[in-house]
């Protein structure tokens, strides 16, 4: 089963990265608490319709761009996403990621 909240969160991360915009900047444009934006980006919260409209306006995108989940990230975006995941991970998961990456490249 697809988790729409997670897909939207990942898409927001991609769009913010492409626009070189921080979550805090988006929160300011939306007149919203930065923690609310963080919950959307992490896939923990799905925004209300009125917030979706504000997000689309704040990011200066077409509505369909926000829901284009088949988007293939380029290498730079993938590396940024990996770095984000590792930065927020507990030590045990960082060590596991290192083992997996090492196994892939050796």
C-alpha positions in Angstrom: 0.0 0.0 0.0 1.3 3.4 -1.0 1.8 5.9 1.8 0.7 9.2 0.2 2.1 11.3 3.2 5.6 9.8 2.6 5.4 10.3 -1.1 4.4 13.9 -0.7 7.1 14.4 1.9 9.8 13.1 -0.5 8.4 15.2 -3.3 8.6 18.3 -1.1 12.2 17.5 -0.3 13.0 17.3 -4.0 11.2 20.5 -4.8 12.8 22.4 -2.0 16.3 21.1 -3.0 15.7 22.1 -6.6 14.6 25.6 -5.5 17.5 25.8 -3.0 14.9 26.6 -0.4 15.1 25.6 3.3 12.1 24.2 5.2 12.2 27.3 7.4 11.8 29.5 4.3 8.8 27.6 3.2 7.3 27.8 6.7 7.8 31.6 6.6 6.1 31.8 3.2 3.2 29.7 4.5 3.0 31.6 7.8 3.2 28.2 9.4 5.2 26.8 12.3 8.5 25.2 11.0 7.6 22.0 12.9 4.4 21.7 10.9 6.5 21.9 7.7 9.0 19.4 9.1 6.1 16.9 9.8 4.9 17.3 6.2 8.4 16.8 4.8 9.0 13.7 7.0 5.7 12.2 5.9 4.2 12.3 9.4 1.4 14.7 8.4 -0.6 15.3 5.2 -1.5 19.0 4.7 -5.1 20.3 4.5 -6.3 21.4 1.1 -5.9 25.1 1.9 -2.3 24.4 2.9 -1.7 22.5 -0.3 -2.8 25.5 -2.3 -0.5 27.8 -0.3 2.4 25.3 -0.8 1.9 25.3 -4.5 1.8 29.1 -4.6 4.8 29.5 -2.3 6.9 27.1 -4.4 5.7 28.7 -7.6 4.8 25.3 -9.1 1.8 23.7 -10.9 -0.4 21.5 -8.8 0.6 18.4 -10.7 4.3 19.0 -10.0 3.6 18.5 -6.3 2.0 15.1 -7.0 4.5 13.8 -9.6 5.8 10.9 -7.6 7.4 9.0 -10.6 10.1 11.8 -10.7 13.6 10.3 -10.9 16.1 12.3 -8.9 19.4 13.1 -10.4 22.6 11.9 -8.6 23.0 15.2 -6.8 19.5 15.0 -5.4 20.0 11.3 -4.4 23.3 12.1 -2.6 21.6 15.0 -0.8 18.8 12.7 0.3 21.2 10.0 1.4 23.1 12.6 3.4 19.8 13.9 5.0 18.9 10.3 6.0 22.3 9.6 7.5 22.5 12.9 9.3 19.3 12.2 11.1 19.9 8.5 11.8 21.0 6.9 15.0 24.6 5.6 15.3 23.5 1.9 14.8 21.8 2.7 11.5 24.8 4.8 10.3 27.0 1.9 10.9 24.7 -0.4 9.1 24.5 2.0 6.1 28.3 2.1 6.0 28.4 -1.7 5.9 25.9 -1.8 3.1 27.6 0.9 1.0 31.0 -0.6 1.5 29.7 -4.0 0.4 28.2 -2.4 -2.8 31.4 -0.7 -3.8 34.1 -3.2 -2.9 
